[in-house]
Amino acid sequence: MIRAYKFLLRPTARQAVALGEMLRDHCSLYNGALQERRDAYRHASKTTIRYGDQSVQLKEIRAFDPERQGRWSFTSQQATLRRLDKAFQAFFRRVKNGETPGYPRFKGVGHFDTVTFPKDGDGCRWDSTPHDAQTRVRLQGVGHVRVHQHRPVHGRVKTISVRREGNRWYVVLACDDVPAEPLATTGAVVGIDMGTTHFLTTSDGEYVANPRFLGTMTGELAEAQRHLAAFPKRTRQRTRKHRAAARNVAKLHAKIRRQRADFHHKTASALIRDHDVIAHERLNTAGMTKAPTPKPDPDNAGAFLSNGAAPKAGLNRSILDAGWGQFLTILANKAESAGRRVIAVDARNTSRTCPPEIGGCGHVAKENRATQAKFECVKCGFAANADHVGATNVLNRAGLVLCDAA
């Protein structure tokens, strides 16, 4: 299996400065390569420059600017150029498919936060033998940086990435040949229904509360954002106070992300530990949180009819705060490591179908969902919690999938 391990770095003050310079110089290389592609296409008869053309120039660039480009790993700079090439490939693919193109943009220093080393031992080295009870990672141009390794690393380290998140630095190890660690079988299967009132409901009738991390910190976050927005535009990005206010907003968002990820990991671990098979709905969160299409008013030119955008925005915020996509990804990864099975089933009408498994008749109708929380079949009168009904139907559909597979 392929797995990623993320550890906190503990650089010295001098190493932290060097890490910042490494990001700055790789960002400059990325922007310079992007500018070259733009100029070649606009002013040289629509000439297309590719990764191979720009990679060949690296030696000259490093020799011309040894202080800013020559001090860093050659392969990490190649990875930065591949990153730009990948952005262009995605751009041309979207153009070909008729989607919104999204031309690659220049990166500000504050928005270029990752440098990747494609191979362990080439410009970087993961030191698996700790010195003075401290694990270290060696980075060319930076030195041996201490790592807070909170869990063992299994498999073979393939790539190493250094990432900045706010004022913190992390190292991410991508490893392959990671052995599975199967858990003892329990004989239990469960279906789960994702929601916003409850984070999830199981087919066993258990409810996991939705912590609403973003909603809990709304007041503090709004105050920090108001303080940031109060700075005049002419002084933004120029004063120490403005930069401190921006860091405060980023710090709050990072705290929310960490809290949400911790909750997702613990909830997924509990499900994996207690069940052999977990079934869930196949959710398209991007489509569910898409803004409603504007409705032009046919009687008034330039005016629009109400399209429910305001209430939809509140629902979108709740869905994104719950982080269903991240949770289901974590659940799938943990299940693979533990030898469990996760089944995604069609989500259509799971909360509108009267469940025969718990006394229903199987009738499907929109009117069966009386309210957000109440299910009442219009045919047989069966009543239950709507989320519990949804989880039961998810489990039933997973059973049909298992039968078809057998």
VEXDREN-2710 file (C-alpha; in Angstrom, 1 decimal):
% VEXDREN-2710
k/r/px/py/pz
1/MET/0.0/0.0/0.0
2/ILE/1.0/3.6/-0.4
3/ARG/0.7/5.8/2.7
4/ALA/1.7/9.4/3.6
5/TYR/3.1/10.4/7.0
6/LYS/3.0/14.0/8.2
7/PHE/5.2/15.2/11.0
8/LEU/5.8/18.5/12.6
9/LEU/9.3/20.1/12.1
10/ARG/11.1/21.9/14.8
11/PRO/13.7/24.1/13.0
12/THR/16.0/26.5/14.7
13/ALA/15.6/30.2/14.0
14/ARG/18.3/30.0/11.3
15/GLN/16.8/26.9/9.7
16/ALA/13.3/28.6/9.7
17/VAL/14.8/31.5/7.8
18/ALA/16.4/29.1/5.3
19/LEU/13.1/27.2/4.8
20/GLY/11.4/30.5/4.0
21/GLU/14.1/31.4/1.5
22/MET/13.7/27.9/-0.1
23/LEU/10.0/28.5/-0.6
24/ARG/10.6/32.0/-1.9
25/ASP/13.2/30.9/-4.5
26/HIS/11.1/27.9/-5.7
27/CYS/8.1/30.3/-6.0
28/SER/10.3/32.7/-8.1
29/LEU/11.3/29.8/-10.3
30/TYR/7.6/28.8/-10.8
31/ASN/6.6/32.3/-11.7
32/GLY/9.5/32.8/-14.0
33/ALA/8.7/29.6/-15.9
34/LEU/5.1/30.6/-16.1
35/GLN/6.1/34.0/-17.5
36/GLU/8.3/32.4/-20.1
37/ARG/5.4/30.2/-21.3
38/ARG/3.1/33.2/-21.5
39/ASP/5.6/35.3/-23.5
40/ALA/6.4/32.5/-25.9
41/TYR/2.7/31.9/-26.7
42/ARG/1.9/35.6/-27.1
43/HIS/4.9/36.9/-28.9
44/ALA/6.5/33.9/-30.6
45/SER/3.8/32.8/-33.0
46/LYS/1.9/30.8/-30.3
47/THR/5.0/28.7/-29.4
48/THR/4.3/26.1/-26.7
49/ILE/7.1/25.5/-24.2
50/ARG/7.0/22.2/-22.3
51/TYR/8.6/20.8/-19.2
52/GLY/11.5/19.3/-21.0
53/ASP/12.5/22.7/-22.6
54/GLN/12.5/24.4/-19.2
55/SER/14.2/21.6/-17.3
56/VAL/17.2/21.9/-19.7
57/GLN/17.6/25.6/-18.7
58/LEU/18.0/24.8/-15.0
59/LYS/21.7/24.4/-15.2
60/GLU/22.1/27.8/-16.7
61/ILE/19.7/29.4/-14.2
62/ARG/21.6/27.9/-11.3
63/ALA/24.9/29.1/-12.7
64/PHE/23.6/32.6/-13.3
65/ASP/22.1/32.9/-9.8
66/PRO/24.0/30.7/-7.4
67/GLU/22.9/32.6/-4.3
68/ARG/19.1/32.1/-4.9
69/GLN/18.8/29.1/-7.2
70/GLY/22.1/27.3/-7.1
71/ARG/21.9/26.5/-3.4
72/TRP/18.8/24.3/-3.6
73/SER/18.3/20.7/-4.8
74/PHE/18.2/20.3/-8.6
75/THR/15.5/17.6/-8.4
76/SER/13.3/19.8/-6.2
77/GLN/13.4/22.5/-8.8
78/GLN/12.5/20.0/-11.4
79/ALA/9.5/19.0/-9.3
80/THR/8.5/22.7/-9.2
81/LEU/8.6/22.8/-13.0
82/ARG/6.6/19.6/-13.2
83/ARG/4.0/21.2/-10.9
84/LEU/3.6/24.1/-13.4
85/ASP/3.5/21.6/-16.3
86/LYS/0.8/19.7/-14.5
87/ALA/-1.2/22.9/-14.1
88/PHE/-1.0/23.5/-17.8
89/GLN/-2.0/20.0/-18.7
90/ALA/-5.1/20.4/-16.5
91/PHE/-5.8/23.8/-18.2
92/PHE/-5.7/22.3/-21.7
93/ARG/-7.8/19.3/-20.6
94/ARG/-10.5/21.7/-19.3
95/VAL/-10.5/23.7/-22.5
96/LYS/-10.8/20.5/-24.5
97/ASN/-13.8/19.3/-22.4
98/GLY/-15.6/22.7/-22.6
99/GLU/-15.2/23.5/-18.9
100/THR/-14.1/26.7/-17.3
101/PRO/-10.4/26.9/-18.3
102/GLY/-8.8/28.5/-15.2
103/TYR/-5.4/29.6/-16.7
104/PRO/-2.5/28.9/-14.4
105/ARG/-1.8/32.0/-12.2
106/PHE/1.3/33.5/-10.7
107/LYS/1.9/32.4/-7.1
108/GLY/2.4/35.0/-4.3
109/VAL/5.1/34.2/-1.7
110/GLY/2.4/33.6/0.8
111/HIS/0.5/31.1/-1.4
112/PHE/3.5/28.9/-2.4
113/ASP/3.8/26.6/0.6
114/THR/5.2/23.3/-0.6
115/VAL/8.6/22.1/-1.9
116/THR/8.8/18.5/-3.0
117/PHE/11.9/16.3/-3.2
118/PRO/11.1/13.4/-5.7
119/LYS/13.6/10.9/-4.2
120/ASP/14.8/10.2/-0.8
121/GLY/18.6/10.7/-0.8
122/ASP/18.6/13.3/-3.6
123/GLY/18.7/16.7/-2.0
124/CYS/17.1/15.3/1.1
125/ARG/17.4/12.4/3.4
126/TRP/15.0/10.9/6.0
127/ASP/17.2/9.9/8.9
128/SER/15.6/6.8/10.5
129/THR/18.3/6.5/13.2
130/PRO/17.6/9.3/15.7
131/HIS/20.4/11.4/17.1
132/ASP/20.0/12.4/20.8
133/ALA/16.5/10.8/20.7
134/GLN/15.5/13.1/17.9
135/THR/14.6/12.1/14.4
136/ARG/16.0/14.4/11.7
137/VAL/15.5/15.1/8.1
138/ARG/18.4/16.5/6.0
139/LEU/17.5/19.2/3.5
140/GLN/20.0/20.6/1.0
141/GLY/20.6/24.3/1.8
142/VAL/18.9/24.0/5.2
143/GLY/20.7/21.3/7.2
144/HIS/19.5/18.6/9.6
145/VAL/16.1/19.6/10.9
146/ARG/14.5/18.0/14.0
147/VAL/11.3/16.1/13.4
148/HIS/8.5/15.4/16.0
149/GLN/7.9/11.8/14.9
150/HIS/4.8/10.8/16.8
151/ARG/4.4/7.4/15.1
152/PRO/6.7/4.9/13.3
153/VAL/7.2/5.0/9.6
154/HIS/6.5/1.8/7.7
155/GLY/7.5/0.9/4.1
156/ARG/10.0/2.6/1.9
157/VAL/10.2/6.4/1.7
158/LYS/9.7/7.5/-1.8
159/THR/9.2/11.3/-1.8
160/ILE/9.7/14.0/0.8
161/SER/7.7/17.3/0.9
162/VAL/8.3/20.3/3.1
163/ARG/5.1/22.3/3.8
164/ARG/4.4/25.6/5.6
165/GLU/1.1/26.0/7.4
166/GLY/0.9/29.4/9.1
167/ASN/3.9/29.6/11.3
168/ARG/4.4/25.8/11.4
169/TRP/6.6/23.6/9.2
170/TYR/5.8/20.0/8.4
171/VAL/7.5/17.2/6.5
172/VAL/5.3/14.8/4.5
173/LEU/6.7/11.4/3.6
174/ALA/5.1/9.4/0.8
175/CYS/5.9/5.7/1.4
176/ASP/5.1/2.6/-0.7
177/ASP/5.3/-1.1/0.3
178/VAL/3.5/-0.3/3.5
179/PRO/2.3/-3.6/5.1
180/ALA/-1.4/-3.9/6.1
181/GLU/-2.3/-4.4/9.7
182/PRO/-5.5/-6.5/9.6
183/LEU/-7.8/-6.3/12.7
184/ALA/-9.7/-9.3/14.1
185/THR/-13.0/-9.9/12.4
186/THR/-16.1/-8.8/14.3
187/GLY/-18.9/-10.2/12.0
188/ALA/-20.6/-6.8/12.2
189/VAL/-21.8/-4.7/9.2
190/VAL/-23.2/-1.2/9.4
191/GLY/-24.7/1.5/7.1
192/ILE/-24.1/5.2/7.8
193/ASP/-26.1/8.2/6.7
194/MET/-24.2/11.5/6.7
195/GLY/-26.0/14.7/7.8
196/THR/-25.6/18.1/9.3
197/THR/-27.9/17.9/12.3
198/HIS/-26.0/14.7/13.3
199/PHE/-22.6/14.1/11.7
200/LEU/-23.6/10.6/11.0
201/THR/-26.4/8.1/11.9
202/THR/-25.8/4.3/11.8
203/SER/-28.2/1.6/10.8
204/ASP/-28.0/0.4/14.5
205/GLY/-29.7/3.6/15.6
206/GLU/-26.6/5.3/17.0
207/TYR/-26.0/9.0/16.4
208/VAL/-22.7/10.9/16.3
209/ALA/-23.1/14.5/17.1
210/ASN/-21.9/17.2/14.7
211/PRO/-19.3/19.3/16.5
212/ARG/-19.7/22.2/14.1
213/PHE/-16.1/23.5/14.5
214/LEU/-16.5/26.4/12.2
215/GLY/-19.9/27.4/13.7
216/THR/-18.4/27.3/17.2
217/MET/-15.6/29.7/16.3
218/THR/-17.7/32.0/14.1
219/GLY/-17.7/34.9/16.5
220/GLU/-14.0/34.8/17.1
221/LEU/-13.2/34.3/13.4
222/ALA/-15.6/37.1/12.4
223/GLU/-13.9/39.5/14.8
224/ALA/-10.5/38.6/13.5
225/GLN/-11.7/39.1/9.9
226/ARG/-13.2/42.5/10.7
227/HIS/-10.0/43.6/12.3
228/LEU/-8.1/42.5/9.1
229/ALA/-10.6/44.2/6.8
230/ALA/-10.3/47.5/8.8
231/PHE/-6.9/48.2/7.4
232/PRO/-6.9/50.7/4.5
233/LYS/-6.1/49.2/1.1
234/ARG/-3.1/51.5/0.7
235/THR/-1.4/50.1/3.8
236/ARG/-2.2/46.4/3.3
237/GLN/0.8/44.0/3.0
238/ARG/3.0/46.9/4.1
239/THR/2.6/47.1/7.8
240/ARG/3.5/44.8/10.6
241/LYS/0.1/45.1/12.2
242/HIS/-1.6/44.0/8.9
243/ARG/0.6/41.0/8.6
244/ALA/-0.1/40.1/12.2
245/ALA/-3.9/40.4/11.7
246/ALA/-3.6/38.1/8.6
247/ARG/-1.7/35.6/10.5
248/ASN/-4.3/35.6/13.3
249/VAL/-7.1/34.8/10.7
250/ALA/-4.9/32.0/9.2
251/LYS/-4.2/30.6/12.7
252/LEU/-7.9/30.3/13.5
253/HIS/-8.6/28.5/10.2
254/ALA/-5.7/26.2/10.9
255/LYS/-7.1/25.4/14.3
256/ILE/-10.5/24.5/12.8
257/ARG/-8.9/22.3/10.2
258/ARG/-6.9/20.4/12.9
259/GLN/-9.9/19.9/15.1
260/ARG/-12.0/18.7/12.2
261/ALA/-9.3/16.2/11.0
262/ASP/-8.8/14.9/14.6
263/PHE/-12.6/14.3/14.9
264/HIS/-12.7/12.5/11.5
265/HIS/-9.8/10.3/12.4
266/LYS/-11.3/9.3/15.7
267/THR/-14.8/8.7/14.3
268/ALA/-13.4/6.6/11.4
269/SER/-11.2/4.6/13.7
270/ALA/-14.2/3.7/15.9
271/LEU/-16.2/2.5/12.9
272/ILE/-13.3/0.4/11.6
273/ARG/-12.6/-1.1/14.9
274/ASP/-16.2/-2.3/15.5
275/HIS/-17.3/-3.4/12.0
276/ASP/-16.1/-5.6/9.2
277/VAL/-18.1/-3.8/6.5
278/ILE/-19.2/-0.1/6.4
279/ALA/-21.6/1.2/3.8
280/HIS/-22.1/4.8/3.0
281/GLU/-23.8/7.0/0.4
282/ARG/-21.8/8.0/-2.7
283/LEU/-21.9/11.8/-2.2
284/ASN/-21.1/14.5/-4.7
285/THR/-20.3/17.3/-2.2
286/ALA/-19.0/19.6/-5.0
287/GLY/-22.4/19.4/-6.7
288/MET/-24.3/19.6/-3.4
289/THR/-22.6/22.9/-2.4
290/LYS/-22.8/24.5/-5.8
291/ALA/-24.4/28.0/-5.8
292/PRO/-27.9/28.1/-7.5
293/THR/-28.0/29.4/-11.0
294/PRO/-29.3/33.0/-11.3
295/LYS/-32.8/33.4/-12.6
296/PRO/-33.3/36.4/-14.9
297/ASP/-36.6/38.3/-14.5
298/PRO/-38.4/38.1/-17.8
299/ASP/-40.4/41.3/-17.0
300/ASN/-37.5/43.5/-15.9
301/ALA/-34.3/43.6/-17.9
302/GLY/-31.2/43.3/-15.7
303/ALA/-33.2/42.1/-12.7
304/PHE/-33.3/38.6/-11.2
305/LEU/-35.8/36.4/-9.5
306/SER/-35.3/34.8/-6.1
307/ASN/-33.4/31.6/-6.5
308/GLY/-32.9/30.6/-2.8
309/ALA/-29.2/31.5/-2.8
310/ALA/-29.3/32.9/0.8
311/PRO/-30.7/29.8/2.5
312/LYS/-28.7/27.5/0.3
313/ALA/-25.5/29.3/1.4
314/GLY/-26.3/28.3/5.0
315/LEU/-26.7/24.7/4.0
316/ASN/-23.5/24.8/2.0
317/ARG/-21.6/26.2/4.9
318/SER/-22.9/23.4/7.2
319/ILE/-22.0/20.7/4.6
320/LEU/-18.5/22.1/4.2
321/ASP/-18.0/22.5/7.9
322/ALA/-18.9/18.8/8.4
323/GLY/-16.2/17.8/5.9
324/TRP/-17.9/14.7/4.5
325/GLY/-15.4/14.2/1.7
326/GLN/-12.4/14.3/4.0
327/PHE/-14.1/11.9/6.4
328/LEU/-15.0/9.3/3.7
329/THR/-11.4/9.5/2.4
330/ILE/-10.0/8.8/5.8
331/LEU/-12.5/6.0/6.4
332/ALA/-11.5/4.3/3.1
333/ASN/-7.7/4.6/3.9
334/LYS/-8.1/3.2/7.4
335/ALA/-10.3/0.4/6.1
336/GLU/-7.7/-0.7/3.6
337/SER/-5.0/-0.8/6.3
338/ALA/-7.2/-2.7/8.7
339/GLY/-8.5/-5.3/6.1
340/ARG/-12.0/-3.9/6.3
341/ARG/-14.4/-3.2/3.5
342/VAL/-16.1/0.1/2.7
343/ILE/-18.9/0.1/0.1
344/ALA/-20.3/3.3/-1.5
345/VAL/-23.9/3.0/-2.7
346/ASP/-26.2/5.1/-4.8
347/ALA/-27.6/7.9/-2.6
348/ARG/-30.8/8.5/-4.5
349/ASN/-34.0/8.1/-2.4
350/THR/-32.3/6.5/0.6
351/SER/-34.3/8.8/2.9
352/ARG/-37.5/8.5/0.9
353/THR/-37.8/4.7/0.8
354/CYS/-39.9/3.0/3.4
355/PRO/-37.4/0.3/4.8
356/PRO/-38.8/-3.3/4.8
357/GLU/-35.9/-4.3/7.1
358/ILE/-37.4/-2.5/10.1
359/GLY/-41.1/-2.9/9.4
360/GLY/-41.7/-0.7/6.3
361/CYS/-43.3/-1.5/3.0
362/GLY/-40.7/-0.4/0.5
363/HIS/-42.8/2.5/-0.9
364/VAL/-40.7/5.3/-2.5
365/ALA/-42.1/8.8/-2.5
366/LYS/-40.9/12.4/-1.9
367/GLU/-43.8/12.9/0.6
368/ASN/-42.4/10.2/2.9
369/ARG/-39.8/12.6/4.2
370/ALA/-42.2/14.7/6.3
371/THR/-39.6/17.0/7.8
372/GLN/-35.8/17.1/8.0
373/ALA/-35.8/14.7/11.0
374/LYS/-39.1/12.7/10.5
375/PHE/-39.9/9.9/8.1
376/GLU/-43.6/8.9/7.7
377/CYS/-44.7/6.6/4.9
378/VAL/-47.8/7.9/3.1
379/LYS/-48.7/4.3/2.1
380/CYS/-48.4/2.2/5.3
381/GLY/-47.9/4.9/8.0
382/PHE/-44.5/3.6/9.1
383/ALA/-42.7/6.4/11.1
384/ALA/-39.1/6.7/12.2
385/ASN/-36.2/9.1/12.3
386/ALA/-35.3/10.0/8.7
387/ASP/-31.5/9.6/9.2
388/HIS/-32.0/6.1/10.7
389/VAL/-34.2/5.2/7.7
390/GLY/-31.5/6.5/5.4
391/ALA/-28.7/4.5/7.1
392/THR/-30.9/1.3/7.0
393/ASN/-31.5/1.7/3.3
394/VAL/-27.8/2.3/2.7
395/LEU/-27.0/-1.0/4.5
396/ASN/-29.7/-2.8/2.4
397/ARG/-28.2/-1.6/-0.9
398/ALA/-24.8/-2.6/0.3
399/GLY/-26.1/-6.1/1.0
400/LEU/-27.4/-6.3/-2.6
401/VAL/-24.0/-5.3/-3.8
402/LEU/-22.4/-8.0/-1.7
403/CYS/-24.8/-10.6/-3.0
404/ASP/-24.2/-9.6/-6.7
405/ALA/-20.4/-9.8/-6.0
406/ALA/-20.8/-13.3/-4.5
END
